[in-house]
Amino acid sequence: AEETPGPMEPDVQPEKTSPPEPEEPTAETIVVSSEQSDANDTPAPAVAPFDAAKAKEYQEVWAKHLGVQVEMENSIGMKLRVIPPGTFTMGEGNDAHEVTLTKPFMIGVHEVTQADYQTVMMTNPSEFKGTRNPVEMVAWNDANEFCRRLSLLPREKRAGRVYRLPTEAEWEFACRAGTTTTYSFGEDESLLSRYAWTKDTGGHTTHPAGSKLPNPFGLHDMHGNVVECCSDRYAPYPSGGGAVTDPTGADSGSWRVGRGGSWYGTAELCRSANRFRFDPSHRDYDYDFGFRVTCVPSGQSSEAVAASPEMDSGEQVEPDA
């Protein structure tokens, strides 16, 4: 079990300074269209389990259907990949339950880097400096503000790209990438060092994004480097293991959900199914909390990014039992 983090720093929101518009776009503007073709032309959803070859095939088929590339680069150089809709078993053991995601989405290939954060927020709060390292020392509230400001950049607005944090279900589906095993690469814990920076390999610091192997969907650092904020309010999974569709978390409550392992986490805490709960207003969770973004079509609202009430400053981050 991990040591409980120490006291939290006072909540100080980032300076509300408008970021500069990048001088030149780094790639074609690509939009995930909310308009679907005839139902008969819609590709089949990705129903787990499926292997790496099938994961790639699902991405290619859905990208073609949506009229986009499997991987796109936005106006500040962030890369995102298409994730198909599908059905999978979320959680593990007594918490395992079937989840169906009905809509495709795009998710960051990497955790948001310090360079990304500096460009959009005009500040870098990270303890472990490195432009390609994931940003940390950020609160859930900061992550949502980043998504809001990124969505408002002129070239992102023109492309119709709207950013937000992934739901917990989207995160786990993207992490598992068709697998039903403890990790996205299987059950062999000895292979974790090839895919993740953890307590055993991290050297008590973060590392450049993408310096470990990706999962079958082409996503890096899902099992390590920094824990990632999700949009959901935290709550125990529904009892009885019943199937759910497009879950967005609890309707009330102050805790938020964190997913993925970190340089501070043991192998047990890097499992695909592991989840944390944390206060959305605090930043100093041992310098190992960051986030990655999803991209949704313009005009789609996201209830998951609504503001949440703050918690008492004495609350602490806890892994799910």
C-alpha positions in Angstrom: 0.0 0.0 0.0 1.1 3.5 -0.8 1.9 6.1 1.9 -0.8 8.7 2.3 0.1 12.1 0.9 0.8 15.0 3.3 -1.2 18.1 3.8 -2.6 20.0 0.8 -1.5 23.4 -0.5 -4.0 26.2 -0.5 -6.1 26.3 -3.6 -4.8 29.1 -5.9 -6.4 29.3 -9.4 -4.2 30.0 -12.4 -4.0 33.5 -13.7 -6.8 34.3 -16.1 -4.6 35.6 -18.9 -5.7 34.9 -22.4 -3.1 32.7 -24.2 -1.5 33.8 -27.4 -2.7 32.2 -30.7 0.0 29.9 -32.1 1.5 31.4 -35.2 1.0 28.5 -37.5 -1.1 25.3 -37.3 1.0 22.2 -37.0 -1.4 19.9 -39.0 -4.6 19.9 -41.0 -7.7 20.9 -39.0 -9.6 17.7 -38.5 -13.0 17.5 -36.9 -14.8 14.5 -35.5 -18.2 15.0 -37.2 -21.3 14.5 -35.1 -23.3 13.6 -38.2 -23.5 9.9 -38.9 -24.0 8.2 -42.2 -26.8 5.8 -42.9 -27.1 3.2 -40.1 -26.3 0.4 -42.5 -22.9 2.1 -43.2 -22.0 2.5 -39.5 -19.1 0.2 -38.5 -19.6 -2.4 -35.9 -18.7 -1.4 -32.3 -15.5 -2.8 -30.7 -16.7 -5.5 -28.4 -14.0 -6.8 -26.0 -12.0 -9.0 -25.9 -10.1 -8.2 -29.1 -6.4 -8.3 -29.9 -4.0 -5.6 -31.0 -4.5 -6.2 -34.7 -8.3 -5.9 -34.3 -7.8 -2.8 -32.1 -6.0 -1.1 -35.0 -8.6 -2.3 -37.5 -11.4 -0.8 -35.4 -9.6 2.5 -35.2 -9.0 2.6 -39.0 -12.6 1.7 -39.9 -14.1 4.2 -37.5 -11.6 6.9 -38.6 -12.7 6.3 -42.2 -16.3 6.4 -41.2 -15.8 9.7 -39.4 -13.8 11.2 -42.2 -10.7 11.7 -40.1 -7.2 10.3 -39.7 -6.6 7.7 -36.9 -4.2 10.1 -35.4 -4.5 13.9 -35.7 -2.4 16.8 -34.4 -4.1 20.0 -33.1 -2.9 23.6 -33.5 -0.5 23.4 -30.5 1.0 20.1 -31.5 -1.0 17.7 -29.2 -1.7 14.3 -30.8 -5.0 12.5 -30.4 -6.2 9.1 -31.6 -9.6 7.8 -32.6 -11.2 5.4 -30.1 -14.2 3.5 -31.4 -17.4 2.9 -29.5 -17.7 -0.5 -27.9 -18.5 -2.8 -25.0 -16.1 -4.1 -22.4 -15.9 -5.3 -18.8 -15.0 -2.4 -16.5 -13.5 -3.0 -13.1 -12.4 -6.4 -11.7 -13.5 -9.0 -9.2 -16.7 -8.1 -7.5 -16.7 -4.7 -9.1 -16.6 -6.1 -12.7 -19.6 -4.9 -14.8 -20.4 -4.5 -18.5 -20.2 -1.0 -20.0 -21.2 0.1 -23.4 -19.9 3.4 -24.9 -22.1 4.4 -27.8 -20.0 7.2 -29.3 -16.5 7.3 -30.7 -14.1 9.9 -29.3 -10.5 11.1 -29.6 -8.1 10.9 -26.7 -4.6 12.2 -26.2 -1.8 10.0 -27.3 0.2 11.4 -24.3 -0.6 13.0 -21.0 -0.7 16.8 -21.2 2.9 17.9 -21.2 4.4 21.0 -19.5 4.9 22.5 -22.9 1.2 22.0 -23.7 0.2 23.5 -20.4 2.5 26.5 -20.7 1.2 27.3 -24.2 -2.4 27.3 -23.0 -2.3 28.5 -19.4 0.9 30.6 -19.6 2.3 29.0 -16.5 4.0 25.7 -15.5 3.4 24.6 -11.9 5.3 21.3 -12.2 7.7 20.2 -9.5 9.8 18.1 -12.0 10.6 20.5 -14.8 10.8 19.2 -18.4 8.9 20.5 -21.4 8.1 17.0 -22.6 7.3 15.7 -19.1 3.7 15.5 -18.1 2.4 18.5 -16.2 1.8 17.9 -12.5 0.9 19.9 -9.4 -2.4 20.7 -11.1 -5.9 20.3 -9.6 -8.9 18.8 -11.3 -10.2 22.4 -11.6 -7.0 23.4 -13.4 -7.4 20.5 -15.8 -10.9 21.6 -16.7 -9.8 25.2 -17.2 -7.1 24.0 -19.5 -9.7 22.1 -21.6 -11.9 25.2 -21.7 -9.1 27.5 -22.8 -7.8 25.1 -25.4 -11.2 24.8 -26.9 -11.4 28.6 -27.2 -8.1 29.0 -29.2 -9.1 30.4 -32.6 -7.9 27.5 -34.7 -9.5 25.0 -32.4 -12.8 26.9 -32.5 -12.6 27.1 -36.3 -12.0 23.3 -36.4 -15.0 22.7 -34.1 -12.9 20.8 -31.6 -14.2 20.9 -28.0 -11.9 19.4 -25.3 -12.7 17.9 -21.9 -11.5 15.3 -19.5 -12.4 11.7 -20.3 -15.0 9.9 -18.3 -13.8 7.1 -16.2 -15.4 4.6 -18.5 -13.8 6.2 -21.6 -10.4 6.1 -19.8 -10.6 2.4 -18.9 -11.9 1.4 -22.3 -9.0 3.3 -24.0 -6.5 1.9 -21.5 -7.6 -1.7 -21.9 -7.8 -1.5 -25.7 -9.7 -4.8 -26.0 -7.8 -6.6 -23.2 -9.4 -8.3 -20.2 -6.1 -8.8 -18.3 -4.6 -6.9 -15.4 -2.6 -4.7 -17.7 -3.1 -3.8 -21.3 -0.1 -6.0 -22.2 -1.3 -9.0 -20.3 -0.7 -10.5 -16.8 3.0 -10.6 -16.6 4.0 -7.9 -14.1 7.7 -8.2 -15.1 6.8 -6.5 -18.4 5.4 -3.4 -16.7 8.8 -1.6 -17.0 8.5 -1.6 -20.8 5.2 0.3 -20.6 5.2 2.4 -17.5 7.3 4.6 -15.2 6.5 3.3 -11.7 7.9 3.4 -8.2 10.3 0.6 -9.3 11.5 2.4 -12.5 10.6 6.0 -12.1 13.6 7.3 -10.1 11.3 9.5 -8.0 10.5 11.8 -10.9 8.3 12.1 -14.0 9.7 11.3 -17.5 9.2 12.6 -21.1 5.8 11.6 -22.4 5.9 8.6 -24.8 9.2 7.2 -23.7 7.6 3.8 -23.0 5.8 1.4 -25.3 2.1 2.3 -26.2 -0.9 0.1 -25.6 -2.8 -1.5 -28.5 -4.7 1.7 -29.3 -1.4 3.6 -29.6 -1.6 5.4 -26.3 1.4 6.0 -24.1 1.7 6.1 -20.3 -1.7 4.7 -19.4 -0.1 2.6 -16.6 2.4 5.1 -15.3 4.2 8.5 -15.2 1.3 10.4 -13.6 -2.2 9.6 -12.3 -4.8 11.1 -14.6 -7.9 13.1 -13.7 -11.2 11.9 -15.1 -14.4 13.9 -15.2 -16.5 11.7 -13.0 -17.5 12.2 -9.4 -16.3 9.3 -7.4 -18.7 6.6 -6.1 -18.6 2.9 -5.6 -19.6 0.9 -8.7 -23.3 -0.1 -9.0 -24.1 -3.1 -6.9 -25.1 -6.3 -8.7 -22.7 -5.8 -11.6 -25.5 -4.8 -14.0 -24.7 -3.5 -17.5 -24.6 0.3 -18.0 -24.4 2.6 -21.0 -22.3 5.8 -21.3 -21.8 6.2 -17.5 -20.6 9.6 -16.3 -20.2 8.9 -12.6 -22.2 9.8 -9.5 -24.7 12.7 -9.6 -23.4 14.2 -6.4 -20.4 14.2 -4.2 -17.1 16.0 -3.8 -14.5 13.4 -4.7 -13.3 13.0 -8.3 -11.8 10.0 -10.0 -8.2 9.5 -10.8 -6.9 6.7 -13.1 -3.7 5.1 -14.1 -0.5 4.5 -12.2 2.4 6.9 -11.7 6.1 7.1 -10.9 5.0 7.0 -7.2 2.9 3.9 -7.6 3.6 0.2 -7.2 2.6 -2.3 -9.8 -0.6 -3.0 -8.0 -1.6 0.6 -8.3 -0.9 0.6 -12.1 -3.6 -1.9 -13.0 -6.1 -1.1 -15.8 -8.9 -1.3 -13.2 -7.3 0.7 -10.4 -9.0 3.9 -9.4 -8.3 6.7 -6.9 -10.5 9.3 -5.3 -9.3 12.9 -4.7 -10.3 16.4 -3.9 -10.7 18.4 -7.1 -9.3 21.6 -5.6 -5.9 20.4 -4.4 -2.7 20.0 -6.3 0.1 18.6 -4.1 -0.6 14.8 -4.3 3.1 13.9 -4.2 3.7 15.6 -7.6 2.1 12.6 -9.5 -1.3 13.9 -10.6 -1.8 15.1 -14.2 -4.3 14.5 -17.0 -4.9 13.8 -20.7 -7.7 15.2 -22.8 -10.5 13.9 -25.0 -11.9 15.8 -28.0 -15.6 15.8 -28.8 -17.5 17.3 -31.7 -18.5 21.0 -31.6 -21.8 21.6 -30.0 -21.7 18.5 -27.8 -22.2 19.4 -24.2 -20.5 17.6 -21.3 -22.2 17.5 -18.0 -19.1 15.8 -16.6 -17.2 19.1 -16.5 -19.6 21.0 -14.4 -18.1 22.7 -11.3 -18.1 20.6 -8.2 -18.2 21.8 -4.5 -14.8 22.1 -2.8 -13.8 19.8 0.0 -12.2 20.5 3.3 -8.5 21.1 3.0 -7.8 18.1 5.2 -9.0 15.5 2.7 -6.5 13.2 1.1 -6.2 11.1 -2.1 -6.9 7.5 -1.6 -6.6 4.4 -3.9 -9.8 2.4 -4.3 -9.9 -0.5 -1.9 
